[in-house]
Amino acid sequence: MSKDKAKNPWEKREANHHTDPVSKAGESLHQGDELMEEALEQEIEDLAGAEKASKNEQVVQQKLAEAQDQLIRAHAEIENVRRRAEHDVARAHKFGVERLVQELVPILDSLEQALQNKSDNNAVIEGVELTYKLFLDVLTKFNVKQLNPLKEKFNPQLHEAISMQEDKAVEPNTVLAVVQKGYTLNERLIRPARVVVSR
């Protein structure tokens, strides 16, 4: 019999029995490492998914904030358009009669000239005076004001100097004579007063 065959079969089992736990432990460790690696990979994937979801949520929040901002701007623009329209309508009402006033003012000039050229006929003078006053009253109802700046300081915004004269009795730039009265409509100049100014 050979030496191998002479060995007891129990010894072979014991030899296998002694090596099995170590190899099994190695295998278990190897399997445990694989499981641990798989678990870590899964956790990394989960974290990446959560991070992606977080980024998506941030993008959604940002887009929502932008949409809300656009909505606020649109509301503000609508409000501005409404205010401008109201302002334009108010101005149209306020200055709608401007052209009419421009056409009527020369009539006042003619009436004034008729009053300056005194006639012997008192009835005619009284009639012209009454017409003139009625006419001024109607214009006053529509916020038309007459500019008669005699002895006032010259104002280039409201007056037009047609000539200048020396006059030591008054300060320079004082209105000495009003050649033609001016008119305003709601504080807007319709026609400047034409005046003679001191030097």
C-alpha positions in Angstrom: 0.0 0.0 0.0 1.2 3.5 -0.8 1.5 6.1 1.9 -1.5 8.1 0.6 -3.7 5.1 0.7 -2.3 4.3 4.1 -3.7 7.5 5.5 -6.9 7.3 7.4 -9.9 8.6 5.6 -10.8 10.5 8.8 -7.5 12.3 8.6 -8.5 13.4 5.1 -11.8 14.7 6.4 -10.1 16.4 9.3 -7.6 18.0 6.8 -10.5 19.1 4.7 -12.4 20.1 7.9 -9.4 22.2 9.0 -9.0 24.0 5.6 -12.8 24.5 5.0 -13.5 27.0 7.7 -10.7 29.3 6.6 -11.6 29.1 3.0 -15.2 29.5 3.8 -14.4 32.5 6.0 -12.4 33.9 3.0 -15.3 33.3 0.7 -17.7 34.9 3.3 -15.4 37.9 3.5 -15.3 38.1 -0.2 -19.0 37.8 -0.5 -19.4 40.4 2.3 -17.1 42.8 0.5 -19.2 42.4 -2.7 -22.4 43.0 -0.7 -20.9 46.0 1.0 -19.7 47.3 -2.4 -23.1 46.8 -3.9 -24.7 48.6 -0.9 -22.3 51.5 -1.2 -22.9 51.7 -5.0 -26.7 51.8 -4.3 -26.2 54.4 -1.6 -24.1 56.5 -4.0 -26.8 56.1 -6.7 -29.5 57.1 -4.2 -27.5 60.2 -3.1 -26.9 61.1 -6.7 -30.7 60.7 -7.4 -31.5 62.9 -4.3 -29.0 65.5 -5.4 -30.5 65.5 -8.9 -34.0 65.8 -7.4 -32.7 68.7 -5.2 -31.3 70.4 -8.3 -34.5 69.8 -10.2 -36.4 71.3 -7.2 -34.1 74.3 -7.2 -34.7 74.8 -11.0 -38.4 74.5 -10.5 -38.3 77.0 -7.6 -36.2 79.4 -9.7 -38.6 79.1 -12.6 -41.5 79.7 -10.3 -39.8 82.8 -8.9 -39.2 84.1 -12.4 -42.9 83.5 -13.3 -44.1 85.3 -10.2 -41.7 88.2 -11.0 -43.1 88.4 -14.6 -46.6 88.3 -13.3 -45.9 91.2 -10.9 -44.3 93.2 -13.7 -47.3 92.5 -16.0 -49.7 93.8 -13.3 -47.5 96.9 -12.9 -47.5 97.5 -16.6 -51.3 97.1 -16.8 -51.7 99.6 -13.9 -49.3 102.1 -15.7 -51.2 101.8 -18.9 -54.5 102.3 -17.1 -53.1 105.4 -15.3 -51.8 106.8 -18.6 -55.1 106.3 -20.3 -56.9 108.1 -17.4 -54.4 110.9 -17.5 -54.8 111.2 -21.3 -58.6 111.3 -21.0 -58.3 113.9 -18.2 -56.0 116.1 -20.4 -58.3 115.7 -23.4 -61.2 117.0 -21.2 -59.1 119.8 -19.7 -57.6 121.1 -22.9 -60.2 120.0 -25.4 -61.4 123.6 -25.8 -58.0 125.0 -26.5 -58.5 125.4 -30.2 -61.9 127.0 -29.6 -60.3 129.5 -27.2 -57.6 130.3 -29.7 -60.4 131.1 -32.2 -62.4 133.2 -29.8 -59.5 135.4 -28.4 -59.3 137.6 -31.5 -63.0 138.4 -31.0 -62.1 139.7 -27.5 -59.4 141.8 -29.1 -61.9 143.4 -31.5 -64.3 144.1 -28.7 -61.5 145.8 -26.7 -60.6 148.0 -29.7 -64.2 149.0 -30.1 -64.2 150.0 -26.5 -61.0 152.1 -26.9 -62.4 154.0 -29.9 -65.0 155.8 -27.8 -68.1 156.8 -29.7 -70.6 159.4 -28.9 -73.3 156.8 -29.0 -73.4 155.6 -25.3 -75.8 152.8 -26.1 -73.3 151.2 -28.5 -70.5 151.5 -26.0 -72.7 150.0 -23.2 -73.7 147.1 -25.6 -70.1 146.4 -26.5 -69.0 146.5 -22.8 -71.8 144.1 -21.8 -70.9 141.7 -24.6 -67.2 141.9 -23.6 -68.0 141.1 -20.0 -70.3 138.2 -20.9 -67.7 136.8 -23.2 -65.0 137.0 -20.4 -67.4 135.3 -18.0 -68.0 132.4 -20.3 -64.3 132.0 -20.8 -63.7 132.1 -17.1 -66.1 129.2 -16.6 -63.8 127.2 -18.8 -60.7 128.1 -16.8 -59.5 130.7 -19.3 -57.6 133.5 -17.6 -56.7 136.9 -19.1 -53.1 138.1 -18.7 -52.9 141.9 -18.3 -49.4 142.3 -16.8 -49.3 146.1 -16.7 -46.7 147.4 -14.1 -45.7 143.7 -13.4 -42.2 142.3 -13.8 -41.6 141.0 -17.3 -42.0 137.2 -17.4 -40.7 135.6 -20.7 -42.8 132.5 -20.0 -46.0 134.5 -20.2 -45.1 137.8 -22.0 -43.7 138.7 -25.4 -41.7 141.9 -25.5 -42.4 143.8 -28.7 -40.3 146.8 -27.7 -38.3 148.4 -24.9 -38.4 152.0 -23.6 -36.4 154.0 -21.1 -38.3 154.9 -18.0 -36.5 156.0 -14.8 -39.7 156.0 -12.8 -39.8 152.1 -12.8 -37.3 149.3 -12.4 -35.8 147.7 -15.5 -37.8 144.8 -17.0 -41.2 146.2 -15.9 -44.1 146.1 -18.2 -44.9 149.7 -19.2 -47.8 149.0 -21.6 -49.9 146.0 -22.8 -50.3 146.0 -26.5 -52.3 142.8 -26.6 -53.5 140.8 -23.6 -52.5 137.2 -23.2 -54.6 134.1 -22.2 -54.1 130.8 -20.4 -56.2 127.7 -20.3 -55.9 125.6 -17.1 -52.5 127.4 -16.5 -51.3 126.5 -20.0 -50.4 129.5 -22.1 -52.7 130.0 -25.1 -51.2 133.3 -26.2 -48.5 135.4 -24.5 -49.3 139.0 -23.6 -47.5 141.4 -26.0 -45.9 144.1 -24.0 -43.6 147.1 -23.9 -40.9 146.7 -21.3 -38.6 149.2 -19.5 -34.9 149.1 -19.9 
